[in-house]
């Protein structure tokens, strides 16, 4: 039998911020591009996603999560995949 006292305890504090996210109820297709999406269509979709993020009360937590776990796809915390990679690279270069 496991020693319950040695278990890490509840971990909901790691994700509970998501319940306040402005994107809840918005379709994932707004934040994640379909295969082969390029050019104006992709830019328009990303701008729509970023507009949702701009008004989000947990935007900073979302971006922090995306950078920490290196989310490979989608708009997170108001930044696209490309923008997050650039932010991570500049943070690494500054360190």
C-alpha positions in Angstrom: 0.0 0.0 0.0 1.2 3.5 -0.9 2.2 5.9 1.9 -0.3 8.7 1.2 1.8 11.1 3.3 4.6 10.8 0.7 2.4 11.6 -2.3 2.8 15.1 -3.7 -0.7 16.1 -3.0 -3.2 17.9 -5.3 -1.7 19.4 -8.4 -4.6 21.4 -9.7 -2.8 24.7 -9.0 -0.7 23.8 -12.0 -3.7 24.1 -14.4 -6.5 25.8 -12.5 -5.7 29.1 -14.2 -7.1 27.7 -17.4 -10.7 27.9 -16.0 -10.4 31.7 -16.3 -9.0 31.8 -19.8 -10.8 33.9 -22.4 -10.4 31.1 -25.0 -12.7 28.7 -23.0 -15.6 27.9 -25.3 -13.8 29.2 -28.4 -13.1 26.5 -31.0 -9.5 25.2 -31.1 -9.5 25.8 -34.9 -9.0 29.5 -34.0 -5.7 28.8 -32.1 -4.3 25.8 -34.1 -3.7 25.9 -37.9 -5.0 23.2 -40.2 -2.5 21.3 -42.2 -1.2 23.3 -45.1 -2.5 26.7 -44.0 -0.3 29.5 -45.2 -0.3 33.2 -46.1 -3.2 35.5 -45.5 -5.5 32.8 -44.1 -3.0 31.9 -41.5 -2.3 35.5 -40.6 -6.0 36.2 -40.3 -6.6 33.2 -38.0 -3.6 34.1 -35.8 -4.9 37.7 -35.5 -8.3 36.4 -34.4 -6.6 34.2 -31.8 -4.4 37.0 -30.6 -7.5 39.3 -30.2 -9.0 36.7 -27.8 -5.7 36.5 -25.9 -5.4 40.3 -25.7 -8.5 40.4 -23.4 -7.5 37.3 -21.4 -7.0 37.7 -17.7 -4.6 34.7 -17.6 -2.6 35.6 -20.7 0.7 35.8 -18.8 0.2 32.4 -17.1 -0.7 30.9 -20.5 2.4 32.3 -22.1 4.6 31.2 -19.2 3.2 27.7 -19.6 3.7 27.6 -23.3 7.3 28.7 -23.0 8.1 26.4 -20.1 6.8 23.3 -21.8 7.8 24.4 -25.3 4.3 24.1 -26.8 5.1 23.3 -30.4 1.8 24.4 -32.0 -0.8 27.1 -31.8 -1.3 30.5 -30.4 -0.6 30.5 -26.6 -0.5 33.7 -24.5 -0.9 35.8 -27.5 2.2 34.5 -29.4 2.4 32.1 -32.4 4.8 29.2 -32.6 7.3 31.3 -34.4 7.1 34.2 -31.9 7.5 31.8 -29.0 10.5 30.2 -30.5 12.1 33.6 -31.1 11.2 34.6 -27.5 12.8 31.4 -26.1 15.9 31.9 -28.2 16.4 35.5 -27.1 15.9 34.5 -23.5 18.5 31.7 -23.9 20.9 34.2 -25.5 20.4 36.7 -22.7 21.2 34.1 -20.0 
